[in-house]
Structures are given as structure tokens and as C-alpha cells.
Amino acid sequence: MTTDDFIQLKAPQLAAYGEGFYQQQISLTELRLYLWDTLEEWFVLGKNGEAQSDIERVFWFLLYSFEKWPEWALLGNQYLSQQLRQCCAFLAGNGDLPDGCAGVRPTAKVS
């Protein structure tokens, strides 16, 4: 599987999980389990390097943000929740590229 294939498969899924969280259909715990499963699959691919597309940069930004921020911030900070929902819409193909949402591809440690 190529990096593009992985992102094209996972981006709409992440968007759906994110929107599910904001619509209170999915718990943060369930969302984070999805995140860790996704990271595990990514590391199996063994891809390194810079994120190559806008979709990939937004994908990694959104994934990292859902892991980094506590639930009270994700739900209570209006700017943050609006930004993350814009990222979800973009990844789902329903919105424009959000400003300031440029994530970095995680790298597998090579021994």
C-alpha cells in the first residue's frame, strides 16, 4: 500500500470519527482507540519523509490534535473545536483547506 492509498483510505474514516465525537455519537476513548490502531497500521507500512499533500498534512494535524487535547478543550474551546470540525469537513470532501492545519508525518524509528 502506498502512502497516498493509506491517506485516501484513512482520511474519510478519521473525519467520520471526529464528527461522530462532536455529535456525541462516539466517545473520546473510542476515537483514540481508532487513532492508535491507525498509527499502528502506519508504522507497519514503514513510511518516512515529509507529508506530501494537503490532505495528508490535515490528516496528521487532526489525528495529533485529537490525541493531544483533553476532552474539555476539544469540546469547550470554540476556536479549537471549529478548527477541528473544519479539518473533518475537508477530509470528508465537504470543505475547503483549513488555515493553520499542517501536521507532520510520524516517522518510524529505524535502527
C-alpha positions in Angstrom: 0.0 0.0 0.0 1.3 3.4 -0.9 1.2 6.5 1.3 -1.4 8.0 -0.9 -3.5 4.9 -0.7 -3.3 4.8 3.1 -4.3 8.5 3.4 -7.1 8.2 0.9 -8.5 5.2 2.9 -8.0 6.6 6.4 -8.8 10.4 5.9 -12.6 9.9 5.5 -12.6 7.4 8.4 -10.8 9.9 10.7 -13.3 12.6 9.5 -16.2 10.4 10.4 -14.8 9.5 13.8 -14.1 13.2 14.5 -17.6 14.3 13.5 -19.1 11.3 15.5 -17.2 12.6 18.5 -18.5 16.2 18.1 -22.1 14.9 17.6 -21.7 12.8 20.8 -22.1 9.5 19.0 -18.5 8.3 19.7 -16.6 8.7 22.9 -13.2 10.2 23.0 -11.9 6.8 24.2 -13.3 5.1 21.1 -11.9 7.9 18.9 -8.4 7.5 20.5 -8.5 3.7 20.0 -9.1 4.3 16.3 -6.1 6.8 16.3 -3.8 4.2 17.9 -4.9 1.5 15.5 -4.3 3.9 12.6 -0.8 4.7 13.9 0.0 1.0 14.3 -1.1 0.4 10.7 1.0 3.4 9.6 4.2 2.1 11.3 3.7 -1.3 9.7 4.0 0.5 6.3 7.3 1.8 7.4 7.0 5.1 5.6 9.1 8.1 6.5 9.6 11.5 5.0 7.6 14.7 4.8 3.8 14.8 4.3 3.2 15.2 0.6 -0.3 16.6 0.2 -2.7 19.0 1.8 -5.0 16.0 2.7 -2.1 14.2 4.4 -1.0 17.3 6.3 -4.5 17.9 7.6 -4.9 14.2 8.4 -1.8 14.2 10.7 -2.8 17.5 12.2 -6.3 16.2 13.1 -5.0 12.9 14.4 -2.4 14.6 16.6 -4.9 17.2 17.9 -7.5 14.5 19.0 -4.7 12.7 20.9 -3.1 15.9 22.4 -6.0 17.8 23.7 -8.1 16.8 26.7 -11.9 16.3 26.2 -12.8 19.6 27.9 -10.6 21.5 25.5 -11.9 19.6 22.4 -15.5 20.4 23.4 -15.2 23.6 25.3 -12.7 25.7 23.3 -14.8 27.1 20.5 -11.8 28.0 18.3 -10.3 24.6 18.6 -13.5 22.7 18.0 -14.3 24.8 15.0 -10.9 24.3 13.5 -11.0 20.5 14.0 -14.5 20.3 12.6 -13.2 22.2 9.5 -10.5 19.6 9.2 -13.1 16.9 9.4 -15.1 18.5 6.7 -12.1 18.9 4.5 -11.0 15.3 4.9 -14.6 14.2 4.1 -14.6 16.2 0.9 -17.1 18.7 2.2 -15.0 21.8 2.9 -12.1 24.0 2.0 -8.5 23.6 3.1 -8.5 25.0 6.7 -5.9 27.5 7.7 -3.1 26.5 10.1 -3.7 22.8 10.0 -0.4 21.4 8.7 0.5 18.2 10.5 3.8 16.3 10.3 4.0 12.7 9.2 5.1 10.5 12.1 8.3 8.6 11.4 9.2 5.1 12.3 12.4 4.8 14.3 14.9 2.9 12.1 17.6 1.0 14.0 
